[in-house]
Amino acid sequence: MYWADKIAEEIIKSGEYKPYWVDDMFTPSGYPHVGSLRGPLVHDVVYKALKNKGAKVKWTYIMNDFDPIDGLPPDLMDKLFSYMGVPVRLAPSPVEGFASFGEYFSKDIQSVLKNLGVEAQYLSSWDMYKEGKFNDVIKEALDNADKIQDIYEEVSGSKKREKGWLPLQVICEKCGKLGTTRVHDWNGKTVKYTCEPEMVKWAKGCGYKGEISPFDGNGKLPWKVDWPAHWKVIGVTIEGAGKDHSSAGGSRDIAKALCKEVFRYPNPFNIPYEFILIGGKKMASSKGLGLKARDLSQILPLDIGRFLFIRTEFRKQVEFDPTDPMAIPVIFDEYQKAADAYFDKTNEELARVFELSQVSDKIIKPPSVRFSVLTQWVQMPNMEEEIIKNGLESWAKYARVWLEKFAPEKDKFEVQKELPKEAKDLSKLQKELLNNISQELNKKWDAEEFQTKIYDLGKELGLGGKDTFAAIYLSLLGKDHGPKAAWLILSLDRDFVKERFSVL
């Protein structure tokens, strides 16, 4: 049974997680890397698996757009550095046409996920705070500040205890920053705060001291408290997290304890998923590791991009390095195998992966021609008709991108307009072979039959397969290797080939 179906079955059988509400979160503070897509796609297939079992289920993806900007990509540092510490919904957009920094990056990730078939409803944390939906949980957190510090200490082993600490940050009324405010002195209606110049390394507070209501969007809970608070406010019953959060004593354990002892809310079903790795390392935008999520569709069709994330069981790491010459050809091949399993009904689990990889309701059988063959075809002249006949038009653009960006030199070739210098060293028998091949070009050939004929012509002259085909490649490409010779020759103008072979 496919892993998402097992999870759905476990959730339903337990009877503990009704009403079913799947949730995940993202902070729109920059362009997410490809690895960031695993969480929402894991949740999306669990949501779909529950639906397939007849469950009535909701699925939300929260934009944590109340969070402060605590880091910027190098190209935005000069332009937006002064907004470090400001909530992403209050900082200006780096691109015209968007109301804020948070809106721009929220729309970016939402566009990627929608294209990948994620069916979530997108909610704004900023809006929910502003609408007063967090007022009750804010009061619960402030009233239980000491208990929350006890939980931090007991669960994570943290010995850092701060007298007078309150689990809240407010937006400074003078400078507009959230990430630099320290809140203290809660009286049941208002809190006092200081915007501290040296509180964090990535932003500088203005030093202002004030008093303000913590409600209606004036303040935000710190992330470890905000996470379980979201569960209670929305009604979440199913939410996973990366293994770093789910490790013993981590933020998930803290959230679980807060649910029980502060918010009095049932702990949601956890799905502790593994990371996407590149070169054996966790993808991280801040370290320059990984491809931007928005660029995934430039190198893989959407169905195959989705397949990349959901085929592997959630507790197993996924290695994806597009710069590895074989990474993209292999994922195309594996997708075709999954399609065969679905249409031939040979492997139920693999067939289910293929089914859930579709970004639309209509299941379409992919081309049967292998990606490695397609990369050869797009380099051959006059192969457009063959590409269209095999339904490969959409895949052809990905083959061209792979050749341009990731393919090793051995897989690239170009028919030379003039006789390559490498062809001048062909043996007498190889030259005779080429002459004999040219004599056959007046006939109408099927590529497979012609490939056999070429081999037989070489064999008649006492040439082995390697020398036979090397003669063709050297005379046309200037290399001793290339695509299937018959396909190459038949993709070219016959008179051009005859003239080339007769020059030798």
One Martini backbone bead per residue (centre of mass of N, CA, C, O) as a GRO file, in nm:
protein
  504
    1MET     BB    1   0.097   0.035   0.021
    2TYR     BB    2   0.074   0.351   0.008
    3TRP     BB    3   0.178   0.577   0.237
    4ALA     BB    4  -0.071   0.774   0.236
    5ASP     BB    5  -0.283   0.548   0.277
    6LYS     BB    6  -0.179   0.456   0.551
    7ILE     BB    7  -0.226   0.721   0.698
    8ALA     BB    8  -0.528   0.746   0.644
    9GLU     BB    9  -0.603   0.481   0.784
   10GLU     BB   10  -0.491   0.554   1.064
   11ILE     BB   11  -0.664   0.804   1.115
   12ILE     BB   12  -0.944   0.672   1.087
   13LYS     BB   13  -0.911   0.433   1.293
   14SER     BB   14  -0.859   0.607   1.554
   15GLY     BB   15  -1.082   0.854   1.591
   16GLU     BB   16  -0.906   1.138   1.685
   17TYR     BB   17  -0.921   1.346   1.398
   18LYS     BB   18  -1.187   1.497   1.443
   19PRO     BB   19  -1.201   1.692   1.219
   20TYR     BB   20  -1.052   1.694   0.914
   21TRP     BB   21  -0.733   1.888   0.930
   22VAL     BB   22  -0.510   2.005   0.710
   23ASP     BB   23  -0.168   2.140   0.770
   24ASP     BB   24   0.046   2.422   0.676
   25MET     BB   25   0.362   2.618   0.655
   26PHE     BB   26   0.482   2.963   0.559
   27THR     BB   27   0.751   3.193   0.511
   28PRO     BB   28   0.745   3.497   0.315
   29SER     BB   29   1.100   3.579   0.288
   30GLY     BB   30   1.139   3.427   0.005
   31TYR     BB   31   1.282   3.211  -0.202
   32PRO     BB   32   1.216   2.898  -0.229
   33HIS     BB   33   1.324   2.592  -0.228
   34VAL     BB   34   1.263   2.281  -0.336
   35GLY     BB   35   1.260   2.147  -0.048
   36SER     BB   36   0.995   2.313   0.047
   37LEU     BB   37   0.784   2.116  -0.110
   38ARG     BB   38   0.748   1.860   0.060
   39GLY     BB   39   0.543   1.935   0.271
   40PRO     BB   40   0.291   2.016   0.093
   41LEU     BB   41   0.294   1.740  -0.067
   42VAL     BB   42   0.249   1.551   0.166
   43HIS     BB   43  -0.020   1.680   0.254
   44ASP     BB   44  -0.171   1.650  -0.017
   45VAL     BB   45  -0.172   1.333  -0.033
   46VAL     BB   46  -0.320   1.290   0.233
   47TYR     BB   47  -0.570   1.443   0.158
   48LYS     BB   48  -0.639   1.265  -0.093
   49ALA     BB   49  -0.652   0.996   0.060
   50LEU     BB   50  -0.889   1.074   0.240
   51LYS     BB   51  -1.087   1.136   0.012
   52ASN     BB   52  -1.074   0.848  -0.121
   53LYS     BB   53  -1.207   0.734   0.166
   54GLY     BB   54  -1.452   0.955   0.226
   55ALA     BB   55  -1.346   1.197   0.362
   56LYS     BB   56  -1.396   1.489   0.540
   57VAL     BB   57  -1.172   1.753   0.423
   58LYS     BB   58  -0.925   1.985   0.512
   59TRP     BB   59  -0.688   2.234   0.346
   60THR     BB   60  -0.418   2.426   0.475
   61TYR     BB   61  -0.211   2.724   0.397
   62ILE     BB   62   0.013   2.911   0.579
   63MET     BB   63   0.090   3.250   0.597
   64ASN     BB   64   0.368   3.384   0.777
   65ASP     BB   65   0.311   3.733   0.749
   66PHE     BB   66   0.413   3.832   1.053
   67ASP     BB   67   0.687   3.794   1.015
   68PRO     BB   68   1.004   3.884   1.024
   69ILE     BB   69   1.274   4.014   0.880
   70ASP     BB   70   1.594   3.804   0.901
   71GLY     BB   71   1.652   3.799   0.584
   72LEU     BB   72   1.850   3.843   0.274
   73PRO     BB   73   1.916   3.858  -0.029
   74PRO     BB   74   2.175   4.011  -0.184
   75ASP     BB   75   1.989   4.173  -0.404
   76LEU     BB   76   1.816   4.313  -0.138
   77MET     BB   77   1.991   4.449   0.081
   78ASP     BB   78   2.010   4.750  -0.004
   79LYS     BB   79   1.697   4.806  -0.044
   80LEU     BB   80   1.590   4.637   0.254
   81PHE     BB   81   1.754   4.663   0.522
   82SER     BB   82   1.566   4.867   0.690
   83TYR     BB   83   1.342   4.609   0.720
   84MET     BB   84   1.464   4.473   0.936
   85GLY     BB   85   1.207   4.341   1.160
   86VAL     BB   86   0.978   4.363   0.973
   87PRO     BB   87   0.698   4.277   0.868
   88VAL     BB   88   0.624   4.140   0.564
   89ARG     BB   89   0.345   4.315   0.539
   90LEU     BB   90   0.515   4.609   0.572
   91ALA     BB   91   0.699   4.558   0.349
   92PRO     BB   92   0.818   4.612   0.053
   93SER     BB   93   0.818   4.524  -0.258
   94PRO     BB   94   1.059   4.409  -0.495
   95VAL     BB   95   0.796   4.424  -0.679
   96GLU     BB   96   0.585   4.539  -0.883
   97GLY     BB   97   0.228   4.488  -0.798
   98PHE     BB   98   0.267   4.476  -0.481
   99ALA     BB   99   0.186   4.549  -0.147
  100SER     BB  100   0.421   4.342  -0.046
  101PHE     BB  101   0.655   4.131   0.053
  102GLY     BB  102   0.458   3.906   0.146
  103GLU     BB  103   0.281   3.895  -0.109
  104TYR     BB  104   0.491   3.821  -0.319
  105PHE     BB  105   0.591   3.548  -0.178
  106SER     BB  106   0.315   3.420  -0.156
  107LYS     BB  107   0.245   3.412  -0.461
  108ASP     BB  108   0.485   3.244  -0.545
  109ILE     BB  109   0.424   2.977  -0.386
  110GLN     BB  110   0.131   2.943  -0.480
  111SER     BB  111   0.191   2.907  -0.780
  112VAL     BB  112   0.361   2.654  -0.755
  113LEU     BB  113   0.149   2.473  -0.607
  114LYS     BB  114  -0.081   2.492  -0.811
  115ASN     BB  115   0.085   2.370  -1.048
  116LEU     BB  116   0.127   2.096  -0.857
  117GLY     BB  117  -0.179   2.036  -0.736
  118VAL     BB  118  -0.240   2.201  -0.490
  119GLU     BB  119  -0.555   2.214  -0.277
  120ALA     BB  120  -0.527   2.452  -0.102
  121GLN     BB  121  -0.598   2.682   0.143
  122TYR     BB  122  -0.514   3.024   0.174
  123LEU     BB  123  -0.366   3.175   0.463
  124SER     BB  124  -0.342   3.457   0.689
  125SER     BB  125  -0.190   3.545   0.974
  126TRP     BB  126  -0.227   3.847   0.976
  127ASP     BB  127  -0.534   3.848   0.940
  128MET     BB  128  -0.606   3.680   1.193
  129TYR     BB  129  -0.492   3.877   1.396
  130LYS     BB  130  -0.653   4.134   1.298
  131GLU     BB  131  -0.942   3.978   1.350
  132GLY     BB  132  -0.897   3.835   1.654
  133LYS     BB  133  -0.842   3.515   1.654
  134PHE     BB  134  -0.587   3.540   1.879
  135ASN     BB  135  -0.675   3.663   2.150
  136ASP     BB  136  -0.718   3.414   2.334
  137VAL     BB  137  -0.430   3.284   2.302
  138ILE     BB  138  -0.274   3.524   2.402
  139LYS     BB  139  -0.391   3.525   2.688
  140GLU     BB  140  -0.305   3.239   2.761
  141ALA     BB  141  -0.001   3.288   2.726
  142LEU     BB  142   0.036   3.527   2.924
  143ASP     BB  143  -0.090   3.376   3.177
  144ASN     BB  144   0.144   3.126   3.102
  145ALA     BB  145   0.451   3.208   3.098
  146ASP     BB  146   0.583   3.025   3.312
  147LYS     BB  147   0.488   2.754   3.193
  148ILE     BB  148   0.634   2.787   2.923
  149GLN     BB  149   0.917   2.789   3.045
  150ASP     BB  150   0.893   2.511   3.169
  151ILE     BB  151   0.859   2.360   2.903
  152TYR     BB  152   1.121   2.439   2.772
  153GLU     BB  153   1.294   2.307   2.996
  154GLU     BB  154   1.174   2.014   3.000
  155VAL     BB  155   1.185   1.944   2.688
  156SER     BB  156   1.475   2.087   2.584
  157GLY     BB  157   1.677   2.178   2.834
  158SER     BB  158   1.651   2.466   2.894
  159LYS     BB  159   1.824   2.727   3.105
  160LYS     BB  160   1.689   2.977   2.979
  161ARG     BB  161   1.583   3.222   3.207
  162GLU     BB  162   1.336   3.491   3.215
  163LYS     BB  163   1.256   3.758   3.381
  164GLY     BB  164   0.939   3.867   3.271
  165TRP     BB  165   0.868   3.694   3.048
  166LEU     BB  166   0.695   3.712   2.726
  167PRO     BB  167   0.492   3.551   2.466
  168LEU     BB  168   0.577   3.832   2.289
  169GLN     BB  169   0.535   4.055   2.007
  170VAL     BB  170   0.551   4.391   1.900
  171ILE     BB  171   0.477   4.671   1.727
  172CYS     BB  172   0.645   4.939   1.688
  173GLU     BB  173   0.525   5.271   1.704
  174LYS     BB  174   0.789   5.402   1.566
  175CYS     BB  175   0.946   5.171   1.357
  176GLY     BB  176   0.778   4.885   1.292
  177LYS     BB  177   0.904   4.667   1.465
  178LEU     BB  178   0.919   4.318   1.585
  179GLY     BB  179   1.215   4.173   1.624
  180THR     BB  180   1.297   4.408   1.874
  181THR     BB  181   1.079   4.327   2.087
  182ARG     BB  182   1.021   4.354   2.443
  183VAL     BB  183   0.797   4.199   2.659
  184HIS     BB  184   0.614   4.343   2.945
  185ASP     BB  185   0.385   4.386   3.171
  186TRP     BB  186   0.107   4.224   3.234
  187ASN     BB  187  -0.253   4.334   3.312
  188GLY     BB  188  -0.486   4.203   3.097
  189LYS     BB  189  -0.471   4.448   2.859
  190THR     BB  190  -0.163   4.526   2.869
  191VAL     BB  191   0.167   4.603   2.739
  192LYS     BB  192   0.500   4.628   2.777
  193TYR     BB  193   0.778   4.782   2.585
  194THR     BB  194   1.098   4.722   2.407
  195CYS     BB  195   1.312   4.861   2.159
  196GLU     BB  196   1.596   4.686   2.100
  197PRO     BB  197   1.908   4.739   1.964
  198GLU     BB  198   2.051   4.434   2.077
  199MET     BB  199   1.867   4.173   2.053
  200VAL     BB  200   1.965   4.143   1.754
  201LYS     BB  201   2.177   4.100   1.472
  202TRP     BB  202   1.962   4.168   1.214
  203ALA     BB  203   1.858   4.412   1.406
  204LYS     BB  204   1.759   4.754   1.497
  205GLY     BB  205   1.651   4.919   1.752
  206CYS     BB  206   1.513   5.238   1.877
  207GLY     BB  207   1.431   5.242   2.212
  208TYR     BB  208   1.144   5.228   2.252
  209LYS     BB  209   0.873   5.296   2.491
  210GLY     BB  210   0.569   5.107   2.565
  211GLU     BB  211   0.200   5.081   2.544
  212ILE     BB  212  -0.017   4.791   2.464
  213SER     BB  213  -0.222   4.607   2.300
  214PRO     BB  214  -0.206   4.254   2.207
  215PHE     BB  215  -0.437   4.291   2.011
  216ASP     BB  216  -0.543   4.297   1.684
  217GLY     BB  217  -0.228   4.286   1.561
  218ASN     BB  218  -0.001   4.408   1.759
  219GLY     BB  219   0.072   4.101   1.812
  220LYS     BB  220   0.306   3.814   1.843
  221LEU     BB  221   0.381   3.501   1.865
  222PRO     BB  222   0.605   3.286   1.909
  223TRP     BB  223   0.658   3.021   1.716
  224LYS     BB  224   0.631   2.786   1.937
  225VAL     BB  225   0.341   2.909   2.008
  226ASP     BB  226   0.201   2.975   1.738
  227TRP     BB  227   0.162   2.693   1.626
  228PRO     BB  228  -0.051   2.575   1.834
  229ALA     BB  229  -0.239   2.820   1.810
  230HIS     BB  230  -0.329   2.764   1.523
  231TRP     BB  231  -0.469   2.498   1.574
  232LYS     BB  232  -0.694   2.617   1.754
  233VAL     BB  233  -0.803   2.847   1.574
  234ILE     BB  234  -0.871   2.653   1.322
  235GLY     BB  235  -0.869   2.310   1.368
  236VAL     BB  236  -0.630   2.126   1.373
  237THR     BB  237  -0.545   1.753   1.314
  238ILE     BB  238  -0.317   1.773   1.070
  239GLU     BB  239   0.048   1.794   1.121
  240GLY     BB  240   0.352   1.825   0.995
  241ALA     BB  241   0.723   1.784   0.992
  242GLY     BB  242   1.027   1.814   1.005
  243LYS     BB  243   1.270   1.635   1.169
  244ASP     BB  244   1.383   1.875   1.330
  245HIS     BB  245   1.107   1.928   1.482
  246SER     BB  246   1.062   1.600   1.561
  247SER     BB  247   1.263   1.582   1.760
  248ALA     BB  248   1.378   1.536   2.055
  249GLY     BB  249   1.293   1.841   2.210
  250GLY     BB  250   1.144   1.985   2.006
  251SER     BB  251   0.897   2.186   1.876
  252ARG     BB  252   0.685   1.958   1.877
  253ASP     BB  253   0.700   1.887   2.177
  254ILE     BB  254   0.627   2.168   2.273
  255ALA     BB  255   0.353   2.188   2.131
  256LYS     BB  256   0.227   1.946   2.275
  257ALA     BB  257   0.250   2.068   2.564
  258LEU     BB  258   0.087   2.326   2.505
  259CYS     BB  259  -0.176   2.190   2.435
  260LYS     BB  260  -0.217   2.058   2.719
  261GLU     BB  261  -0.127   2.309   2.936
  262VAL     BB  262  -0.255   2.575   2.780
  263PHE     BB  263  -0.479   2.523   2.530
  264ARG     BB  264  -0.652   2.270   2.539
  265TYR     BB  265  -0.546   2.076   2.286
  266PRO     BB  266  -0.525   1.854   2.056
  267ASN     BB  267  -0.292   1.665   1.915
  268PRO     BB  268  -0.183   1.640   1.617
  269PHE     BB  269  -0.110   1.467   1.356
  270ASN     BB  270   0.199   1.332   1.265
  271ILE     BB  271   0.451   1.409   0.987
  272PRO     BB  272   0.781   1.311   0.983
  273TYR     BB  273   0.976   1.446   0.748
  274GLU     BB  274   1.208   1.447   0.518
  275PHE     BB  275   1.459   1.552   0.320
  276ILE     BB  276   1.602   1.736   0.070
  277LEU     BB  277   1.886   1.662  -0.124
  278ILE     BB  278   2.220   1.803  -0.203
  279GLY     BB  279   2.495   1.637  -0.197
  280GLY     BB  280   2.393   1.538   0.107
  281LYS     BB  281   2.242   1.814   0.155
  282LYS     BB  282   2.051   2.040   0.281
  283MET     BB  283   1.840   2.251   0.171
  284ALA     BB  284   1.945   2.612   0.135
  285SER     BB  285   1.915   2.936   0.059
  286SER     BB  286   2.132   3.072   0.251
  287LYS     BB  287   2.362   2.854   0.114
  288GLY     BB  288   2.298   2.789  -0.197
  289LEU     BB  289   2.113   2.526  -0.172
  290GLY     BB  290   1.950   2.492  -0.451
  291LEU     BB  291   1.652   2.525  -0.609
  292LYS     BB  292   1.414   2.708  -0.705
  293ALA     BB  293   1.086   2.647  -0.701
  294ARG     BB  294   1.012   2.827  -0.958
  295ASP     BB  295   1.231   2.644  -1.144
  296LEU     BB  296   1.127   2.351  -1.178
  297SER     BB  297   0.952   2.394  -1.449
  298GLN     BB  298   1.222   2.426  -1.629
  299ILE     BB  299   1.319   2.097  -1.584
  300LEU     BB  300   1.014   1.996  -1.522
  301PRO     BB  301   0.740   1.859  -1.537
  302LEU     BB  302   0.485   1.878  -1.323
  303ASP     BB  303   0.430   1.574  -1.278
  304ILE     BB  304   0.734   1.509  -1.223
  305GLY     BB  305   0.774   1.703  -0.991
  306ARG     BB  306   0.569   1.564  -0.808
  307PHE     BB  307   0.691   1.278  -0.818
  308LEU     BB  308   0.959   1.343  -0.674
  309PHE     BB  309   0.808   1.389  -0.383
  310ILE     BB  310   0.590   1.126  -0.357
  311ARG     BB  311   0.736   0.845  -0.407
  312THR     BB  312   0.868   0.881  -0.132
  313GLU     BB  313   0.881   0.804   0.169
  314PHE     BB  314   0.858   1.038   0.422
  315ARG     BB  315   1.113   0.899   0.596
  316LYS     BB  316   1.276   0.958   0.334
  317GLN     BB  317   1.522   1.057   0.155
  318VAL     BB  318   1.590   1.303  -0.106
  319GLU     BB  319   1.781   1.298  -0.399
  320PHE     BB  320   1.848   1.623  -0.573
  321ASP     BB  321   2.068   1.687  -0.857
  322PRO     BB  322   2.061   1.854  -1.153
  323THR     BB  323   2.382   1.846  -1.207
  324ASP     BB  324   2.339   1.564  -1.242
  325PRO     BB  325   2.334   1.407  -1.541
  326MET     BB  326   2.115   1.168  -1.436
  327ALA     BB  327   1.871   1.285  -1.277
  328ILE     BB  328   1.665   1.353  -1.504
  329PRO     BB  329   1.653   1.094  -1.674
  330VAL     BB  330   1.566   0.912  -1.434
  331ILE     BB  331   1.291   1.049  -1.361
  332PHE     BB  332   1.163   0.990  -1.631
  333ASP     BB  333   1.187   0.680  -1.623
  334GLU     BB  334   1.025   0.639  -1.356
  335TYR     BB  335   0.764   0.762  -1.458
  336GLN     BB  336   0.718   0.554  -1.685
  337LYS     BB  337   0.699   0.310  -1.498
  338ALA     BB  338   0.451   0.411  -1.342
  339ALA     BB  339   0.267   0.424  -1.588
  340ASP     BB  340   0.280   0.125  -1.659
  341ALA     BB  341   0.160   0.029  -1.390
  342TYR     BB  342  -0.113   0.167  -1.435
  343PHE     BB  343  -0.196   0.062  -1.731
  344ASP     BB  344  -0.102  -0.257  -1.667
  345LYS     BB  345  -0.140  -0.353  -1.371
  346THR     BB  346   0.154  -0.439  -1.201
  347ASN     BB  347   0.172  -0.193  -0.967
  348GLU     BB  348  -0.001  -0.054  -0.723
  349GLU     BB  349   0.191   0.153  -0.586
  350LEU     BB  350   0.308   0.285  -0.846
  351ALA     BB  351   0.033   0.363  -0.962
  352ARG     BB  352  -0.040   0.559  -0.731
  353VAL     BB  353   0.183   0.758  -0.779
  354PHE     BB  354   0.095   0.839  -1.059
  355GLU     BB  355  -0.189   0.936  -0.990
  356LEU     BB  356  -0.078   1.157  -0.767
  357SER     BB  357   0.099   1.320  -0.995
  358GLN     BB  358  -0.136   1.460  -1.099
  359VAL     BB  359  -0.244   1.800  -1.176
  360SER     BB  360  -0.496   1.666  -1.289
  361ASP     BB  361  -0.785   1.481  -1.342
  362LYS     BB  362  -0.642   1.394  -1.595
  363ILE     BB  363  -0.512   1.096  -1.720
  364ILE     BB  364  -0.194   1.081  -1.881
  365LYS     BB  365  -0.012   0.930  -2.112
  366PRO     BB  366   0.300   0.901  -2.162
  367PRO     BB  367   0.561   0.872  -2.326
  368SER     BB  368   0.780   0.597  -2.439
  369VAL     BB  369   1.013   0.759  -2.493
  370ARG     BB  370   1.314   0.812  -2.400
  371PHE     BB  371   1.498   1.071  -2.289
  372SER     BB  372   1.770   0.989  -2.420
  373VAL     BB  373   1.649   0.985  -2.706
  374LEU     BB  374   1.537   1.272  -2.717
  375THR     BB  375   1.816   1.416  -2.689
  376GLN     BB  376   1.890   1.321  -2.976
  377TRP     BB  377   1.660   1.425  -3.153
  378VAL     BB  378   1.697   1.740  -3.089
  379GLN     BB  379   1.991   1.721  -3.250
  380MET     BB  380   1.838   1.647  -3.503
  381PRO     BB  381   1.755   1.680  -3.807
  382ASN     BB  382   1.427   1.638  -3.903
  383MET     BB  383   1.258   1.537  -3.612
  384GLU     BB  384   0.978   1.670  -3.562
  385GLU     BB  385   0.784   1.454  -3.665
  386GLU     BB  386   0.868   1.234  -3.460
  387ILE     BB  387   0.802   1.397  -3.208
  388ILE     BB  388   0.500   1.434  -3.269
  389LYS     BB  389   0.419   1.133  -3.315
  390ASN     BB  390   0.519   1.078  -2.992
  391GLY     BB  391   0.432   1.318  -2.801
  392LEU     BB  392   0.714   1.529  -2.746
  393GLU     BB  393   0.691   1.840  -2.735
  394SER     BB  394   0.700   1.906  -2.424
  395TRP     BB  395   0.967   1.741  -2.362
  396ALA     BB  396   1.173   1.879  -2.556
  397LYS     BB  397   1.238   2.130  -2.382
  398TYR     BB  398   1.377   1.963  -2.153
  399ALA     BB  399   1.599   1.843  -2.325
  400ARG     BB  400   1.730   2.116  -2.400
  401VAL     BB  401   1.794   2.207  -2.114
  402TRP     BB  402   1.972   1.971  -2.035
  403LEU     BB  403   2.184   2.017  -2.257
  404GLU     BB  404   2.258   2.311  -2.170
  405LYS     BB  405   2.304   2.259  -1.835
  406PHE     BB  406   2.374   1.917  -1.768
  407ALA     BB  407   2.518   1.785  -1.989
  408PRO     BB  408   2.745   1.600  -2.109
  409GLU     BB  409   2.954   1.604  -2.376
  410LYS     BB  410   2.890   1.308  -2.475
  411ASP     BB  411   2.568   1.400  -2.532
  412LYS     BB  412   2.681   1.593  -2.743
  413PHE     BB  413   2.581   1.713  -3.076
  414GLU     BB  414   2.693   1.798  -3.422
  415VAL     BB  415   2.645   1.855  -3.738
  416GLN     BB  416   2.877   1.895  -3.978
  417LYS     BB  417   2.927   2.097  -4.252
  418GLU     BB  418   3.209   1.986  -4.246
  419LEU     BB  419   3.465   1.789  -4.266
  420PRO     BB  420   3.606   1.636  -4.027
  421LYS     BB  421   3.929   1.586  -3.925
  422GLU     BB  422   3.880   1.300  -3.792
  423ALA     BB  423   3.806   1.149  -4.074
  424LYS     BB  424   4.100   1.122  -4.204
  425ASP     BB  425   4.166   0.844  -4.016
  426LEU     BB  426   4.027   0.649  -4.172
  427SER     BB  427   3.995   0.358  -4.291
  428LYS     BB  428   3.954   0.185  -4.573
  429LEU     BB  429   3.708   0.019  -4.469
  430GLN     BB  430   3.543   0.260  -4.361
  431LYS     BB  431   3.515   0.401  -4.634
  432GLU     BB  432   3.374   0.167  -4.775
  433LEU     BB  433   3.132   0.161  -4.593
  434LEU     BB  434   3.023   0.445  -4.659
  435ASN     BB  435   2.979   0.385  -4.955
  436ASN     BB  436   2.774   0.153  -4.910
  437ILE     BB  437   2.566   0.320  -4.758
  438SER     BB  438   2.506   0.531  -4.984
  439GLN     BB  439   2.378   0.307  -5.177
  440GLU     BB  440   2.115   0.274  -4.971
  441LEU     BB  441   1.967   0.571  -4.984
  442ASN     BB  442   1.745   0.509  -5.216
  443LYS     BB  443   1.597   0.372  -5.008
  444LYS     BB  444   1.336   0.264  -4.801
  445TRP     BB  445   1.357   0.315  -4.446
  446ASP     BB  446   1.377   0.161  -4.152
  447ALA     BB  447   1.555   0.224  -3.879
  448GLU     BB  448   1.596  -0.063  -3.767
  449GLU     BB  449   1.679  -0.194  -4.037
  450PHE     BB  450   1.918  -0.001  -4.095
  451GLN     BB  451   2.087  -0.073  -3.851
  452THR     BB  452   2.133  -0.365  -3.937
  453LYS     BB  453   2.259  -0.307  -4.213
  454ILE     BB  454   2.508  -0.160  -4.114
  455TYR     BB  455   2.623  -0.392  -3.952
  456ASP     BB  456   2.641  -0.591  -4.192
  457LEU     BB  457   2.835  -0.423  -4.369
  458GLY     BB  458   3.066  -0.435  -4.166
  459LYS     BB  459   3.089  -0.743  -4.142
  460GLU     BB  460   3.162  -0.797  -4.447
  461LEU     BB  461   3.448  -0.626  -4.390
  462GLY     BB  462   3.544  -0.696  -4.081
  463LEU     BB  463   3.383  -0.515  -3.888
  464GLY     BB  464   3.313  -0.391  -3.605
  465GLY     BB  465   3.084  -0.212  -3.439
  466LYS     BB  466   3.263   0.022  -3.347
  467ASP     BB  467   3.395   0.089  -3.629
  468THR     BB  468   3.138   0.126  -3.786
  469PHE     BB  469   3.011   0.369  -3.619
  470ALA     BB  470   3.256   0.557  -3.605
  471ALA     BB  471   3.261   0.633  -3.904
  472ILE     BB  472   2.997   0.797  -3.893
  473TYR     BB  473   3.057   0.995  -3.662
  474LEU     BB  474   3.324   1.120  -3.773
  475SER     BB  475   3.192   1.226  -4.047
  476LEU     BB  476   2.947   1.398  -3.895
  477LEU     BB  477   3.065   1.491  -3.582
  478GLY     BB  478   3.375   1.433  -3.475
  479LYS     BB  479   3.301   1.159  -3.333
  480ASP     BB  480   3.301   0.818  -3.185
  481HIS     BB  481   3.007   0.912  -3.099
  482GLY     BB  482   2.640   0.854  -3.064
  483PRO     BB  483   2.367   0.801  -3.196
  484LYS     BB  484   2.177   0.628  -3.370
  485ALA     BB  485   2.274   0.596  -3.687
  486ALA     BB  486   2.013   0.565  -3.852
  487TRP     BB  487   1.865   0.811  -3.736
  488LEU     BB  488   2.072   1.016  -3.817
  489ILE     BB  489   2.077   0.971  -4.123
  490LEU     BB  490   1.753   0.994  -4.166
  491SER     BB  491   1.756   1.305  -4.060
  492LEU     BB  492   1.900   1.359  -4.322
  493ASP     BB  493   2.005   1.458  -4.605
  494ARG     BB  494   2.084   1.243  -4.849
  495ASP     BB  495   2.283   1.414  -5.022
  496PHE     BB  496   2.463   1.495  -4.790
  497VAL     BB  497   2.556   1.207  -4.713
  498LYS     BB  498   2.669   1.119  -4.984
  499GLU     BB  499   2.880   1.340  -5.004
  500ARG     BB  500   3.030   1.283  -4.743
  501PHE     BB  501   3.101   0.975  -4.802
  502SER     BB  502   3.249   1.038  -5.087
  503VAL     BB  503   3.497   1.212  -4.991
  504LEU     BB  504   3.662   0.954  -4.858
   0.00000   0.00000   0.00000
